[in-house]
């Protein structure tokens, strides 16, 4: 059985990622890319769907013990887990070396710390999300698993044996002993990958992360949380293209046992745009430049039909399917791959992309003429479509509505483009678009605002609230001291807060179909809770903002990682993990609170 979502650690090489549980089990790994088929899919099923456990040997009838301690080595993505056993202490070091043209590798090093500790490695590879048992055989003294186009090579300096379609290694370590294991992926029609050099790759990986973190310009009181979030965002970046996945997983549920299970291994323009914002403000211009180049390639030739998400190399077709042989995480089904929301109309995306391009321009990122041309084309599209209903930021699967947040972000797109023209860096019908900006603003204030309750609403004519309305002051649509802004913040606090003070995206209705067209409920959306902290700081309630922010920090797991949501009833993380859309607003709120001096100590 898979561990709790927050029991996992992330390791990765900026092209794919693995999740390692507290007991030393790798339950999720897709090779060679984030969006490839998993060779370990135990996270969404059972051990029969693939896993790799490495740790102290235990009783066959008892569950494997959880590590007594685990941490990342400094500011890196190198995981160190330690077990104290009756016979001594053993350490396992897990990492994936950044690769440039080399085979993707997962490396695990067992190190004896004290005593003499028996250790076991149990490797069960199952390709195609647990459905295919590969042909495992020996080749020139190496173990290789082959199925169709894929091969995975297993190298170790310990003896191995096979039993019940599983590869085992049993050994004992004393102080100073080091036993190494490497999994390397290679197309099955290629020659074998080169022999791994685990110790040298460990040193190189540590140096990579040390140098990368040195570029961070934030040195405030929340540096530890900010650095860990930045490392996580870097790990979610697909290095060859600059695309940023929303999360490295699929179908981790927003409600345990429910149907709200989606594939997040793609690049959402919204998520990636706000990630670019955080990277720029913390000194990571190269990552921001790479994302802008990815964006321009992804939308090239058809900017008017902007998709809300693309594949990590800019792919447009992300057809959704269900994997019926996987029971799902804690029986949360269906398990989905692909994402049908790619074809939705979400007008807010035009605003997020334009805001990101505007910020890149304002922070001095080298000018790109096509980026300016793209921005102008997006506004020409919005001229004719901003007043249409859409599916909105939360990708509802019910009927389209006139979502207030979508209209606000359409206003943002026009406003930032006007600023680009006013700066002299682009040409466009300035007066015409100033009038368009005014028209959108007036429309939102007249049709999206409930005067009786003094709050903006989720959509025109509705009574429901939506936490995305918290972005109104942050986007500059209205000033923070506007009574309508304050009223909206207070209404969301009253109506969308959980029992422990976190913020839901919008109301859901249990077993009945809610405003999003889906049955069931979900946890508090962590990004929305960070937005609330931002808004509280903006309206002068800085002490309240700091307290909420530090409550959110306390939800992180022991390694500083956050999923998408928090289940206040079960007191656990839910949703895909780790989630970029949670770590980005963490960084933003830390920067805002630091600037305001609203922190303890």
C-alpha positions as CSV (number, residue, x, y, z in Angstrom):
1,X,0.0,0.0,0.0
2,X,1.3,3.4,-0.9
3,X,2.2,5.9,1.8
4,X,0.5,9.1,2.6
5,X,1.1,11.8,0.0
6,X,3.2,13.8,2.4
7,X,5.3,10.8,3.2
8,X,7.1,11.1,-0.2
9,X,10.3,12.8,-1.2
10,X,11.0,14.2,-4.6
11,X,14.2,13.5,-6.6
12,X,14.7,14.4,-10.2
13,X,17.0,15.4,-13.0
14,X,15.0,18.2,-14.7
15,X,13.5,15.8,-17.2
16,X,11.6,13.3,-15.0
17,X,11.2,12.7,-11.3
18,X,10.8,9.9,-8.8
19,X,8.8,9.8,-5.5
20,X,10.6,8.0,-2.6
21,X,8.5,7.0,0.5
22,X,9.7,7.1,4.1
23,X,10.3,3.4,4.0
24,X,12.8,3.6,1.2
25,X,10.3,2.6,-1.6
26,X,10.3,4.3,-5.0
27,X,6.6,4.1,-5.9
28,X,6.5,6.4,-8.9
29,X,8.9,6.9,-11.8
30,X,8.2,7.7,-15.4
31,X,11.0,7.2,-18.0
32,X,12.5,9.0,-19.8
33,X,10.2,12.1,-19.4
34,X,7.7,13.4,-16.9
35,X,4.9,12.4,-19.2
36,X,6.2,9.0,-20.2
37,X,4.7,5.7,-19.0
38,X,5.6,4.8,-15.4
39,X,7.9,1.8,-14.7
40,X,7.0,2.1,-11.0
41,X,3.2,2.8,-10.6
42,X,2.7,1.4,-7.1
43,X,1.6,4.8,-6.0
44,X,-1.6,4.4,-8.0
45,X,-2.0,0.6,-7.4
46,X,-0.3,-2.1,-5.5
47,X,3.2,-3.6,-5.4
48,X,2.2,-5.6,-8.5
49,X,2.3,-2.4,-10.5
50,X,6.0,-1.8,-9.8
51,X,8.2,-0.5,-7.0
52,X,11.8,-0.5,-5.7
53,X,12.3,-0.8,-2.0
54,X,15.8,-0.4,-0.5
55,X,16.4,-0.4,3.3
56,X,17.1,-2.6,6.3
57,X,16.0,-6.2,5.9
58,X,12.9,-6.9,8.0
59,X,10.5,-9.7,8.7
60,X,8.5,-10.9,5.7
61,X,5.3,-10.6,7.6
62,X,5.9,-7.0,8.9
63,X,5.6,-3.8,6.9
64,X,9.0,-2.2,6.0
65,X,10.1,0.3,8.7
66,X,10.0,4.0,8.0
67,X,13.3,5.9,8.2
68,X,14.1,7.4,11.5
69,X,15.5,10.5,9.9
70,X,15.6,11.9,6.4
71,X,16.7,15.2,4.8
72,X,17.9,16.7,1.7
73,X,21.7,17.2,1.6
74,X,22.0,20.9,2.1
75,X,20.3,22.9,-0.6
76,X,20.0,20.1,-3.1
77,X,17.7,17.4,-4.4
78,X,19.9,14.6,-2.9
79,X,17.8,12.6,-0.4
80,X,19.4,11.0,2.6
81,X,17.4,8.6,4.8
82,X,18.7,6.9,7.9
83,X,17.4,3.9,9.8
84,X,18.4,3.0,13.4
85,X,18.1,-0.8,13.8
86,X,18.9,-3.2,16.7
87,X,22.1,-4.1,14.7
88,X,23.2,-0.6,13.8
89,X,22.4,2.4,11.6
90,X,22.3,2.5,7.8
91,X,21.9,5.4,5.4
92,X,20.5,5.4,1.8
93,X,21.3,8.2,-0.5
94,X,18.9,8.8,-3.4
95,X,19.4,11.1,-6.4
96,X,19.0,11.6,-10.1
97,X,22.0,13.3,-11.8
98,X,21.2,16.1,-14.2
99,X,21.7,14.9,-17.7
100,X,22.8,16.4,-20.9
101,X,22.4,13.8,-23.6
102,X,23.1,11.0,-21.2
103,X,20.7,8.2,-20.2
104,X,18.4,9.1,-17.4
105,X,19.5,7.5,-14.1
106,X,18.2,6.8,-10.7
107,X,21.1,6.2,-8.3
108,X,20.8,4.7,-4.8
109,X,23.8,4.4,-2.5
110,X,23.7,2.4,0.7
111,X,26.2,3.5,3.4
112,X,27.0,1.7,6.7
113,X,27.0,4.2,9.6
114,X,27.4,1.9,12.6
115,X,27.1,-1.8,13.5
116,X,26.5,-4.5,10.9
117,X,23.1,-4.0,9.3
118,X,21.4,-6.5,6.9
119,X,19.9,-4.7,3.9
120,X,17.6,-5.8,1.1
121,X,16.8,-4.3,-2.3
122,X,13.5,-5.5,-3.9
123,X,13.1,-4.3,-7.5
124,X,9.9,-5.0,-9.3
125,X,9.8,-3.3,-12.7
126,X,6.5,-3.1,-14.5
127,X,6.3,-1.1,-17.7
128,X,3.3,0.8,-19.1
129,X,1.9,2.0,-15.8
130,X,2.1,-1.5,-14.2
131,X,0.5,-3.4,-17.0
132,X,3.5,-5.0,-18.8
133,X,6.0,-7.4,-17.2
134,X,9.3,-6.9,-19.0
135,X,11.8,-9.5,-20.1
136,X,14.5,-9.4,-17.5
137,X,17.8,-11.1,-18.4
138,X,21.6,-10.8,-18.1
139,X,23.7,-9.0,-20.7
140,X,27.5,-8.9,-20.3
141,X,27.2,-9.2,-16.6
142,X,24.5,-6.5,-16.3
143,X,20.7,-6.9,-15.6
144,X,18.4,-5.5,-18.3
145,X,14.6,-5.3,-18.5
146,X,13.1,-4.9,-22.0
147,X,9.6,-4.3,-23.1
148,X,8.8,-2.9,-26.6
149,X,10.6,0.4,-27.1
150,X,12.0,0.6,-23.6
151,X,14.9,-0.9,-21.7
152,X,16.1,-0.3,-18.2
153,X,19.6,-1.4,-17.1
154,X,20.2,-2.3,-13.5
155,X,23.8,-2.1,-12.2
156,X,25.1,-2.8,-8.7
157,X,28.3,-3.9,-7.0
158,X,26.3,-6.5,-5.0
159,X,25.1,-9.9,-6.0
160,X,21.5,-10.1,-7.3
161,X,19.0,-13.0,-7.8
162,X,15.6,-13.3,-9.4
163,X,12.5,-14.7,-7.8
164,X,8.7,-14.3,-8.6
165,X,9.4,-11.8,-11.4
166,X,11.3,-9.6,-8.9
167,X,15.1,-8.8,-8.6
168,X,16.5,-9.1,-5.1
169,X,19.8,-8.1,-3.5
170,X,20.7,-9.1,0.1
171,X,23.8,-7.9,1.8
172,X,25.2,-6.5,5.0
173,X,26.9,-3.1,5.6
174,X,29.4,-2.1,8.2
175,X,30.7,1.4,8.9
176,X,32.2,2.9,5.8
177,X,30.8,0.3,3.4
178,X,29.1,1.7,0.3
179,X,26.9,-0.4,-2.0
180,X,25.7,1.3,-5.2
181,X,22.6,0.7,-7.4
182,X,21.8,2.4,-10.7
183,X,18.8,2.2,-13.0
184,X,19.4,3.6,-16.4
185,X,16.8,4.0,-19.2
186,X,17.7,3.5,-22.9
187,X,15.6,2.9,-26.0
188,X,15.6,-0.8,-26.4
189,X,17.1,-0.7,-29.9
190,X,20.1,1.3,-28.8
191,X,23.4,-0.1,-27.6
192,X,23.7,-0.5,-23.8
193,X,24.2,2.8,-21.8
194,X,27.6,3.4,-20.4
195,X,28.6,2.0,-17.1
196,X,27.4,4.3,-14.3
197,X,29.8,6.1,-11.9
198,X,27.7,6.7,-8.9
199,X,30.2,8.3,-6.6
200,X,31.4,10.8,-9.3
201,X,27.8,11.5,-10.2
202,X,26.9,12.2,-6.6
203,X,29.7,14.8,-6.3
204,X,28.6,16.4,-9.6
205,X,25.0,16.5,-8.6
206,X,25.8,18.2,-5.3
207,X,27.9,20.7,-7.1
208,X,25.1,21.4,-9.7
209,X,22.6,22.3,-7.0
210,X,25.1,24.3,-4.9
211,X,25.9,26.5,-7.9
212,X,22.3,26.9,-8.9
213,X,21.1,27.9,-5.4
214,X,24.0,30.5,-5.3
215,X,22.1,32.6,-7.9
216,X,19.1,33.2,-5.5
217,X,18.8,36.9,-4.7
218,X,16.4,36.4,-1.7
219,X,18.0,36.5,1.7
220,X,15.0,37.2,3.9
221,X,13.7,35.4,7.0
222,X,11.9,32.7,5.0
223,X,14.9,31.8,3.0
224,X,14.8,28.0,3.8
225,X,11.2,27.7,2.6
226,X,11.9,29.9,-0.5
227,X,15.0,27.9,-1.5
228,X,13.3,24.6,-1.1
229,X,10.4,25.8,-3.2
230,X,12.7,27.2,-5.9
231,X,14.6,23.9,-6.0
232,X,11.2,22.1,-6.4
233,X,10.2,24.4,-9.3
234,X,13.6,23.8,-10.9
235,X,13.0,20.1,-10.6
236,X,9.7,20.5,-12.3
237,X,11.3,22.2,-15.3
238,X,11.9,20.1,-18.4
239,X,15.4,21.2,-19.2
240,X,15.5,20.5,-22.9
241,X,12.6,22.9,-23.7
242,X,12.1,25.1,-20.6
243,X,8.5,23.8,-20.2
244,X,7.4,23.5,-16.5
245,X,5.1,20.7,-15.4
246,X,2.4,21.5,-12.9
247,X,3.4,18.3,-10.9
248,X,5.3,15.1,-11.7
249,X,2.3,12.9,-10.9
250,X,-1.1,12.0,-12.2
251,X,-4.4,11.1,-10.4
252,X,-3.4,11.8,-6.8
253,X,-6.9,12.6,-5.6
254,X,-8.3,16.0,-4.5
255,X,-10.6,13.9,-2.3
256,X,-9.5,10.5,-1.0
257,X,-11.8,7.9,-2.6
258,X,-13.2,10.5,-5.0
259,X,-13.2,11.1,-8.8
260,X,-11.3,14.4,-8.9
261,X,-8.1,12.8,-10.2
262,X,-6.2,14.5,-13.0
263,X,-3.0,14.2,-14.9
264,X,-0.7,17.2,-14.1
265,X,2.4,16.2,-16.0
266,X,1.9,19.0,-18.5
267,X,2.7,22.7,-18.8
268,X,-0.3,24.9,-17.9
269,X,0.3,28.4,-19.2
270,X,-1.1,29.8,-16.0
271,X,1.1,27.8,-13.7
272,X,4.2,28.3,-15.8
273,X,3.5,32.1,-16.1
274,X,3.3,32.6,-12.4
275,X,6.4,30.4,-12.0
276,X,8.3,32.7,-14.3
277,X,7.2,35.6,-12.2
278,X,8.7,34.0,-9.0
279,X,11.9,33.0,-10.8
280,X,12.5,36.5,-12.1
281,X,12.0,38.0,-8.7
282,X,14.5,35.7,-7.1
283,X,17.3,36.1,-9.7
284,X,16.7,33.2,-12.1
285,X,16.6,34.9,-15.4
286,X,17.9,32.0,-17.5
287,X,14.9,29.8,-16.5
288,X,12.6,32.7,-17.2
289,X,14.2,33.2,-20.7
290,X,13.9,29.4,-21.4
291,X,10.2,29.4,-20.5
292,X,9.5,32.5,-22.7
293,X,11.2,30.6,-25.6
294,X,9.1,27.5,-24.9
295,X,6.0,29.6,-24.9
296,X,6.8,31.2,-28.2
297,X,7.4,27.8,-29.8
298,X,4.3,26.3,-28.3
299,X,1.9,28.9,-29.6
300,X,3.7,29.6,-32.8
301,X,1.5,29.7,-35.9
302,X,-1.8,29.7,-34.0
303,X,-1.7,32.2,-31.1
304,X,-5.4,33.1,-31.5
305,X,-6.3,29.5,-30.4
306,X,-4.2,29.6,-27.3
307,X,-4.5,26.3,-25.3
308,X,-4.5,26.4,-21.6
309,X,-1.9,23.7,-21.5
310,X,0.6,22.0,-23.7
311,X,3.0,19.0,-23.5
312,X,6.4,19.7,-22.1
313,X,7.8,20.0,-25.6
314,X,4.8,22.1,-26.8
315,X,2.6,19.2,-27.9
316,X,-1.0,20.2,-28.4
317,X,-2.8,16.8,-28.4
318,X,-3.2,15.6,-24.7
319,X,-6.1,13.2,-25.1
320,X,-7.5,11.9,-21.9
321,X,-7.8,8.2,-21.1
322,X,-8.5,6.0,-18.1
323,X,-6.2,3.2,-16.9
324,X,-8.8,0.7,-15.6
325,X,-6.2,-1.8,-14.4
326,X,-5.0,0.6,-11.7
327,X,-7.3,0.9,-8.7
328,X,-6.0,4.4,-7.9
329,X,-4.4,5.9,-4.9
330,X,-6.3,4.6,-1.8
331,X,-9.0,3.4,-4.3
332,X,-9.5,6.9,-5.7
333,X,-10.5,6.2,-9.3
334,X,-10.4,6.6,-12.2
335,X,-6.7,6.9,-12.9
336,X,-6.4,9.3,-15.8
337,X,-3.6,10.0,-18.2
338,X,-3.8,12.9,-20.6
339,X,-6.0,15.9,-19.8
340,X,-9.2,16.8,-21.7
341,X,-9.2,20.3,-20.2
342,X,-6.5,21.1,-22.8
343,X,-9.3,22.0,-25.2
344,X,-11.2,24.3,-22.9
345,X,-11.7,28.0,-23.3
346,X,-10.1,29.8,-20.4
347,X,-9.9,33.5,-21.0
348,X,-7.8,34.2,-17.9
349,X,-4.8,32.5,-19.5
350,X,-4.4,35.4,-21.9
351,X,-4.0,37.7,-18.9
352,X,-1.5,35.4,-17.1
353,X,0.7,35.0,-20.2
354,X,0.6,38.8,-20.9
355,X,1.4,39.5,-17.3
356,X,4.4,37.2,-17.5
357,X,5.7,38.7,-20.7
358,X,5.2,42.2,-19.2
359,X,7.2,41.3,-16.1
360,X,10.0,39.8,-18.2
361,X,10.1,43.1,-20.2
362,X,10.0,45.2,-17.0
363,X,12.9,43.2,-15.4
364,X,15.1,43.7,-18.3
365,X,15.0,40.2,-19.9
366,X,16.5,40.6,-23.4
367,X,13.8,41.9,-25.8
368,X,12.2,39.4,-28.1
369,X,10.3,40.9,-31.0
370,X,8.1,37.9,-31.4
371,X,7.1,38.1,-27.8
372,X,5.7,41.6,-28.4
373,X,4.0,40.5,-31.6
374,X,2.4,37.6,-29.7
375,X,1.1,40.0,-27.0
376,X,-0.5,42.2,-29.7
377,X,-2.1,39.1,-31.3
378,X,-3.6,37.9,-28.0
379,X,-5.2,41.3,-27.5
380,X,-6.7,41.3,-30.9
381,X,-8.3,38.0,-30.1
382,X,-9.6,39.3,-26.8
383,X,-11.2,42.3,-28.5
384,X,-13.7,39.9,-30.0
385,X,-14.0,37.3,-27.3
386,X,-13.5,38.8,-23.8
387,X,-17.3,39.0,-23.3
388,X,-17.9,35.3,-24.0
389,X,-18.5,32.7,-21.2
390,X,-15.7,30.2,-20.6
391,X,-14.6,27.3,-18.3
392,X,-12.6,29.6,-16.1
393,X,-9.4,29.1,-14.0
394,X,-10.6,26.0,-12.3
395,X,-11.4,24.1,-15.5
396,X,-15.0,23.4,-14.6
397,X,-16.6,20.5,-16.5
398,X,-20.1,22.0,-16.3
399,X,-21.5,24.7,-18.6
400,X,-19.5,27.8,-19.4
401,X,-20.1,30.9,-17.4
402,X,-19.1,34.5,-17.4
403,X,-16.4,34.0,-14.7
404,X,-15.4,37.3,-13.0
405,X,-11.8,36.2,-12.6
406,X,-11.6,35.5,-16.4
407,X,-12.9,39.0,-17.2
408,X,-10.4,40.6,-14.7
409,X,-7.5,38.7,-16.3
410,X,-8.7,39.9,-19.8
411,X,-8.5,43.4,-18.4
412,X,-5.0,42.6,-17.2
413,X,-4.0,41.5,-20.7
414,X,-5.2,44.7,-22.2
415,X,-3.7,46.9,-19.5
416,X,-0.2,45.3,-19.7
417,X,-0.3,45.6,-23.5
418,X,-1.2,49.3,-23.3
419,X,1.8,49.8,-21.0
420,X,4.0,48.0,-23.6
421,X,2.8,50.4,-26.3
422,X,3.2,53.4,-24.0
423,X,6.8,52.5,-23.3
424,X,7.5,52.7,-27.0
425,X,8.4,49.0,-27.4
426,X,5.3,48.1,-29.5
427,X,2.8,49.7,-31.8
428,X,-1.0,49.4,-31.5
429,X,-4.3,51.2,-31.5
430,X,-3.7,52.8,-28.1
431,X,-7.0,54.8,-27.8
432,X,-9.0,51.9,-29.0
433,X,-7.5,49.6,-26.4
434,X,-7.8,52.1,-23.6
435,X,-11.5,52.2,-24.3
436,X,-11.5,48.3,-24.3
437,X,-9.8,48.3,-20.9
438,X,-12.4,50.7,-19.6
439,X,-15.3,48.7,-21.0
440,X,-14.1,45.4,-19.4
441,X,-13.5,47.2,-16.1
442,X,-17.0,48.7,-16.1
443,X,-18.6,45.4,-17.1
444,X,-17.0,43.5,-14.2
445,X,-17.9,46.1,-11.7
446,X,-21.5,46.3,-12.8
447,X,-22.2,42.6,-13.5
448,X,-19.8,40.7,-11.3
449,X,-20.4,42.6,-8.0
450,X,-23.1,41.9,-5.4
451,X,-23.9,45.3,-3.9
452,X,-26.0,43.8,-1.1
453,X,-23.2,41.6,0.2
454,X,-20.4,44.0,-0.8
455,X,-18.5,41.3,-2.7
456,X,-17.6,40.2,-6.2
457,X,-19.0,36.8,-7.1
458,X,-17.7,33.8,-9.0
459,X,-19.6,34.6,-12.2
460,X,-22.1,37.1,-13.5
461,X,-25.5,36.7,-11.7
462,X,-24.3,34.0,-9.3
463,X,-24.2,34.1,-5.5
464,X,-21.2,31.8,-5.1
465,X,-17.8,33.1,-4.2
466,X,-14.5,32.1,-5.8
467,X,-11.1,32.4,-4.1
468,X,-9.6,33.6,-7.5
469,X,-11.3,36.9,-6.7
470,X,-8.5,37.4,-4.2
471,X,-6.3,38.3,-7.2
472,X,-8.2,41.5,-8.0
473,X,-6.0,43.8,-5.9
474,X,-2.8,41.8,-6.7
475,X,-3.4,42.4,-10.4
476,X,-4.1,46.1,-9.9
477,X,-7.7,45.8,-11.1
478,X,-8.8,47.8,-8.0
479,X,-6.7,49.2,-5.2
480,X,-6.4,47.2,-1.9
481,X,-8.2,49.9,0.1
482,X,-11.3,49.8,-2.2
483,X,-14.3,48.9,-0.1
484,X,-15.3,46.3,-2.7
485,X,-11.9,44.6,-2.4
486,X,-12.1,44.5,1.4
487,X,-15.7,43.3,1.3
488,X,-14.7,40.4,-1.1
489,X,-11.7,39.4,1.1
490,X,-14.0,39.3,4.2
491,X,-16.7,37.4,2.4
492,X,-14.3,34.8,1.3
493,X,-13.0,34.5,4.8
494,X,-16.6,33.9,6.0
495,X,-17.8,31.6,3.3
496,X,-14.8,29.7,1.9
497,X,-12.7,29.1,5.0
498,X,-12.2,25.7,6.5
499,X,-12.5,24.9,10.2
500,X,-8.7,25.4,10.5
501,X,-8.6,28.7,8.6
502,X,-7.6,27.7,5.1
503,X,-9.3,28.7,1.9
504,X,-11.4,26.6,-0.5
505,X,-11.5,27.4,-4.2
506,X,-15.3,27.6,-4.3
507,X,-18.3,25.8,-2.8
508,X,-18.8,22.1,-3.6
509,X,-21.8,20.0,-2.9
510,X,-20.8,16.6,-1.7
511,X,-22.4,13.8,-3.7
512,X,-24.4,16.2,-5.8
513,X,-23.0,17.9,-8.9
514,X,-21.6,21.2,-7.9
515,X,-20.8,24.4,-9.8
516,X,-17.8,22.7,-11.4
517,X,-20.0,19.9,-12.9
518,X,-18.4,17.2,-10.7
519,X,-19.7,15.3,-7.6
520,X,-17.7,15.2,-4.4
521,X,-15.8,17.7,-2.3
522,X,-12.1,18.7,-2.2
523,X,-9.5,20.0,0.2
524,X,-8.5,23.6,0.8
525,X,-6.6,24.9,-2.2
526,X,-3.2,25.9,-0.9
527,X,-2.5,28.6,-3.5
528,X,-5.8,30.3,-2.5
529,X,-4.7,30.3,1.1
530,X,-1.4,32.0,0.2
531,X,-3.4,34.5,-1.9
532,X,-5.4,35.3,1.2
533,X,-2.3,36.0,3.2
534,X,-1.1,38.3,0.4
535,X,-4.4,40.2,0.4
536,X,-4.4,40.6,4.2
537,X,-1.0,42.1,4.0
538,X,-2.1,44.4,1.2
539,X,-5.0,45.8,3.3
540,X,-2.8,46.4,6.3
541,X,-3.7,43.3,8.4
542,X,0.0,42.2,8.3
543,X,0.0,40.3,11.6
544,X,-2.9,38.2,10.5
545,X,-1.2,37.6,7.1
546,X,2.0,36.4,8.8
547,X,0.1,34.1,11.1
548,X,-1.7,32.5,8.1
549,X,1.5,32.2,6.1
550,X,3.3,30.5,9.0
551,X,0.3,28.1,9.4
552,X,0.7,27.2,5.7
553,X,4.4,26.7,6.1
554,X,3.6,24.2,8.9
555,X,1.6,22.1,6.4
556,X,4.7,21.3,4.4
557,X,6.1,17.8,4.9
558,X,9.3,17.2,6.7
559,X,11.2,18.0,3.5
560,X,9.4,21.2,2.8
561,X,7.1,19.9,0.1
562,X,3.4,20.7,-0.6
563,X,0.7,19.0,-2.6
564,X,-2.1,20.9,-4.3
565,X,-4.6,20.9,-1.4
566,X,-5.0,20.3,2.4
567,X,-7.8,18.1,3.7
568,X,-8.9,19.7,6.9
569,X,-11.0,16.8,8.0
570,X,-8.3,14.1,7.5
571,X,-5.5,16.5,8.4
572,X,-3.4,15.4,5.4
573,X,-2.2,16.7,2.0
574,X,-4.2,15.7,-1.1
575,X,-3.8,16.2,-4.8
576,X,-0.9,15.9,-7.1
577,X,2.5,16.2,-5.5
578,X,4.6,18.3,-5.3
579,X,2.6,21.0,-6.8
580,X,4.1,24.0,-8.6
581,X,0.9,26.0,-8.0
582,X,1.5,25.7,-4.2
583,X,5.2,26.5,-4.1
584,X,5.0,29.6,-6.4
585,X,2.6,31.5,-4.2
586,X,4.6,30.4,-1.1
587,X,7.6,32.3,-2.7
588,X,5.5,35.3,-3.6
589,X,4.0,35.6,-0.1
590,X,7.4,35.3,1.5
591,X,8.7,38.1,-0.7
592,X,5.6,40.3,0.1
593,X,5.8,39.7,3.9
594,X,9.6,40.3,3.9
595,X,9.1,43.6,2.0
596,X,6.5,44.7,4.6
597,X,8.5,43.6,7.6
598,X,5.6,41.4,8.7
599,X,7.6,38.6,10.2
600,X,8.5,37.4,13.6
601,X,12.0,37.9,15.1
